[in-house]
Amino acid sequence: MTALLILQGLIFALWAATAFRILFHLRARGEARTGQMFPGPVTFLSALRDWLSDPAEAKWRRDLVGLSVMLVLLTLAIVLSTAG
């Protein structure tokens, strides 16, 4: 049980680091597009749409999805192991 919790914490830390890297990257894209330090939600959504369709960013999208799936599976494993 302890090993699962440690593994879940490590995967969560990787997921959080990846998510924040992506958010900061999206903010930088919006800033480059508008020239404003805080571009706003419409620009964020536009930058998100561009990022989702950018082939150069496919690795980061796969990493985020993979870490999310692992985090969900480990959470289920911990919940099911404590329920019984």
N, C-alpha and C positions, 0 to 999 in steps of 0.2 A: 504494500500500500504506500509506503514511504517513497519507494522508487517511482511509482506512478505520479505521485504529487510533485516530486522533484523534476521528473520528465515533463510534466504539464507546465510547471513554472518556467522551465527552459524554453519550451516551445512558445509559451505566451510571450516571453521576453523577445524572442526572435520575431514573432508576429508583430508585436508592438513596434519594434525597431523598423521593420519593413513598412508598416502602415505609416509611421511618422515620416520616414524617408519619402514615401510616395506623396503624402500631404504637403510636405515642404517643397517637393518638386512641382506639384500642381500649383502652389502659390507662386513659385518662381516663374512658371509658364504664364500665369495670369499677370504677374508684374511686368514681364517682358512684353506682353501683348498690349497692356494699357499704360504702362509707365507709372502706375500708382503703386505705393507700397502695400496697400490693402485693397485689392481690386474689387471685392464684393462677390456676392453669391452667383450672379448671372455669369460673370467672367469665370468663376470657379467651375460652374457646370459646363461651360464651353471648353475650358482647359481639360476637364475630366473626359468629355466626349472625344477630344483630340487625343488624349493619352490612351484611352481605351482602343482607339483605332490605329495607334502608332505601332508599326511592327518592331521598331527598335526597343520598345518598352515591354515586349512580350515576356521576357524573362522575369521582370518584376511582377507582372500580373500572375504568372504561373506560381512564383514563390508565395505570393499573398494567398492565393487560392489553396495551394498545398498546405501551408501552415494553418490556415483556417480549418481545413478538413481534419488535420491531425489534432488540433486543439479540441474540436468537437468530439472526435472519437475517443481521445483520452478522458475528456470530461464524462462521456457516457460510460467508459470503463470504470471510472472512479465511482460514479453514481450507482452503477449496477453492482459493484463489489461491496458497497456499504449497505445496499438495500437488502441483501440476502442475509 
